[in-house]
């Protein structure tokens, strides 16, 4: 059984008690430093999450683009060298990455 579901979320008085215990454990001088490092950690987490989402969107766009582009036609009785030559980019063109 899930403990949070059993006990419920902490109310106002419980939150105050938890904050008081944290104040006693770490002291008033350490709290600003702890909250600052927590804020930096959350910022880094958000930035990493946004980077991952952007990467996923880019991959999805590439897959969609590849799925909608028509495949090049291959001659039925073409040799392997002809197929490779047709697929290779021209010498004056830069290869697509």
C-alpha positions as CSV (number, residue, x, y, z in Angstrom):
1,X,0.0,0.0,0.0
2,X,1.2,3.5,-0.8
3,X,2.1,5.4,2.3
4,X,1.0,8.8,0.9
5,X,-2.3,7.4,-0.1
6,X,-2.7,5.9,3.4
7,X,-1.8,9.0,5.3
8,X,-2.6,11.7,2.8
9,X,-0.6,14.8,2.0
10,X,0.7,16.9,4.9
11,X,-1.5,19.7,6.0
12,X,-0.5,23.2,7.1
13,X,0.6,22.3,10.7
14,X,2.6,19.3,9.4
15,X,4.4,21.4,6.9
16,X,5.3,23.9,9.6
17,X,6.5,21.1,11.9
18,X,8.7,19.7,9.1
19,X,10.2,23.1,8.3
20,X,10.9,23.6,12.0
21,X,12.7,20.2,12.2
22,X,14.7,21.1,9.1
23,X,15.7,24.4,10.7
24,X,16.8,22.6,13.8
25,X,18.8,20.1,11.9
26,X,20.6,22.4,9.5
27,X,20.6,25.7,11.3
28,X,19.6,29.2,10.0
29,X,23.0,29.8,8.3
30,X,22.8,26.7,6.1
31,X,19.2,27.1,4.9
32,X,19.9,29.9,2.3
33,X,22.8,27.8,0.9
34,X,20.6,24.7,0.8
35,X,17.7,26.5,-1.0
36,X,20.2,28.1,-3.4
37,X,21.7,24.8,-4.4
38,X,18.2,23.3,-4.7
39,X,17.1,26.1,-7.0
40,X,20.2,25.5,-9.2
41,X,19.5,21.8,-9.3
42,X,15.9,22.4,-10.4
43,X,17.1,24.8,-13.1
44,X,19.6,22.3,-14.4
45,X,16.9,19.6,-14.4
46,X,14.5,21.8,-16.3
47,X,17.2,22.7,-18.9
48,X,18.0,19.0,-19.3
49,X,14.3,18.1,-19.7
50,X,13.9,20.9,-22.4
51,X,17.0,19.6,-24.2
52,X,15.6,16.1,-24.2
53,X,12.2,17.2,-25.4
54,X,13.8,19.3,-28.2
55,X,15.9,16.2,-29.3
56,X,12.8,14.1,-29.3
57,X,10.9,16.6,-31.5
58,X,13.8,16.8,-33.9
59,X,13.9,13.0,-34.2
60,X,10.2,12.9,-34.7
61,X,10.4,15.5,-37.5
62,X,13.2,13.6,-39.2
63,X,11.2,10.4,-39.0
64,X,8.1,12.1,-40.4
65,X,10.2,13.7,-43.1
66,X,11.8,10.4,-44.1
67,X,8.4,8.7,-44.1
68,X,6.8,11.2,-46.4
69,X,9.6,11.5,-48.9
70,X,9.2,9.1,-51.9
71,X,11.8,6.4,-52.2
72,X,14.0,6.6,-55.3
73,X,13.2,4.2,-58.0
74,X,15.6,1.4,-58.7
75,X,15.8,-0.3,-62.0
76,X,14.7,-3.9,-61.9
77,X,17.8,-5.3,-63.6
78,X,20.3,-2.7,-62.3
79,X,23.7,-3.9,-61.0
80,X,24.8,-3.2,-57.5
81,X,27.4,-0.6,-58.8
82,X,24.7,1.3,-60.7
83,X,22.5,1.4,-57.6
84,X,25.3,2.7,-55.4
85,X,26.3,5.2,-58.1
86,X,22.7,6.5,-58.3
87,X,22.5,6.8,-54.5
88,X,25.8,8.6,-54.0
89,X,25.8,12.4,-54.1
90,X,27.3,14.2,-57.0
91,X,30.9,15.3,-56.5
92,X,30.0,19.0,-56.6
93,X,27.3,18.5,-53.9
94,X,28.0,18.3,-50.2
95,X,26.7,15.1,-48.6
96,X,23.6,15.6,-46.4
97,X,24.1,14.9,-42.7
